[in-house]
Amino acid sequence: MYTGTLKMVRRRGADGRIPVRTLDRGASSSAAAAEPTGYPGGPYDTSLLVKYEHHVARHIWFGEERGPKKELKVAGHGLKLTSRVPLALPPQMESWVSRSGLASLQRTSLNKIDTNLVSAFVERWHLETSSFHMPFGEMSITLDDVACLLHLPIRGIFWSPQDVTEELAVELAVDYLGVSQGQAQSHVRSCRGSYYKLEWLYDIFVHHRAASSWAYATRAYLLMLVGSTIFADKTFTLVEARYLLLFRDLDGCSGYSWGAAALVTLYRYLGDASMYSCKQLGGYPTLLQCWIHEYFPTVGKRGENWNPAGNCGLSRAMGCLKWGETVVPYLPDRCLRQFGYRQYVPSPPLDCMMATDIDVDWISYHQSVVDVIGSSSVATTPSEVEDGYLEWYYRVSHPRLVPPHRDAPREVPVPVYDVGPSDPDWARVSTLIRRYLRQVNAEEEDPQFSDLFEALHISRSH
């Protein structure tokens, strides 16, 4: 636990950056000169967040917003899916959809996305670490979260598609969606690229269902489904034609790691949206918002009854994930507290450009799990960290997005971190009360739970 402050004042230069002075006042001037330059409010050591210069957080620190609307454009397809997903599919289609591993996506989408809440978390995402940088350390959406929240398979093939030209997009539509050559050409041309419109796919599904052309109907339905959820892009109306290749063999598409696909896609779009120049968020915002509600149950209001499965409890393997041409670092060792372990200073992020055969790397899954948790120990409170972690974290990250006083030099904002009760019995009381409050979706203003909230407060401060 860190209980002090670093007595340092850092002044910003004309370029918005500040020179780093060593955290150890006894270090030599030559050592200080060799250190990289940092930014007001952090990071002071820029070796970790190498893209921070273009990050939205750097601008927020100085009171700059993304633009006139100030927040990201975020859109979900929940309301559309409510009208497009039937209560029951014909048995011939239901069998394929069920075996595909995607059936859960028919009912997971939130009807309303809290744009401000999602935008606030995007501002803390960093693509170098594939994690949110919070005031108390890093957190991330893990494969375990995807399995629990979306009930998608997280083991299987990391699909690598071929490039799809407009001509091939037309051929795929003719061969696998059962449309005419002229209709396919006209539609792809109207999309101005190798895409299909979600509305068009829905119409094809309805047409072939009525004609009992079950394979065509199922492909159109599944492509519309993933294009509205885990593969949603920033147009909010189109899906890439190359994804139709996933459904050529309706009996074989169950072998894909759909959970990894959803996570890689969301990671990629979060990385884009964390940059100041980006104005829209792609991917599946339902996954992000439900993850926020799961880990921060008192932040915002839960507009819908969301009751995911229990936590899987063990961090998945560390390495890189890929889906198509997108490769992202997957680093659960940076958020061990989510799995009940004490957080330690993690290793430097992996260079995904150096990744070779990612599918083969994941065969050693079990050993990687051992490597991730082997350097830590089980936490007695959710906030526990190893000695030195917070000092390291406040040096390489930017835990505060907004300065306390914009017009004055600022100290490094290292707060006193509340690690909770140190007595194991009181820690157990706190954990049990918190677990119950989360299960019943309790809010602080609910009078029937006020006594429990008071008990939780007492147990935390005992």
Secondary structure, DSSP 8 states (H G I E B T S, - for coil): ---S----EE---TTS-B----SSTTS-HHHHHHS--B-TTS-SSTTS-TTGGGBHHHHHHTT--SSTT-S-EE---HHHHHHHS-SS--HHHHHHHHHHT-GGGGS---SS--HHHHHHHHTTEETTTTEEEETTEEE---HHHHHHHH----SSB--------HHHHHHHHHHHH---HHHHHHHHHHHTSSEEEHHHHHHHHHHHHHTT-HHHHHHHHHHHHHHHTTT--TTSSEEEGGGGGGGSSTTTGGGB-HHHHHHHHHHHHHHHHTBTT--EE-S-HHHHHHHHHHH-TTSS---S---------S----EEEEETTEEEEE-GGG-GGGGTB-B--------GGG---HHHHGGGHHHHHHHHHHTS-B-SSTT-B-TTHHHHHHHHS---SS-S-TTS-EE-----------SHHHHHHHHHHHHHHHHTT--TT-GGGHHHHHHHHHHHH-
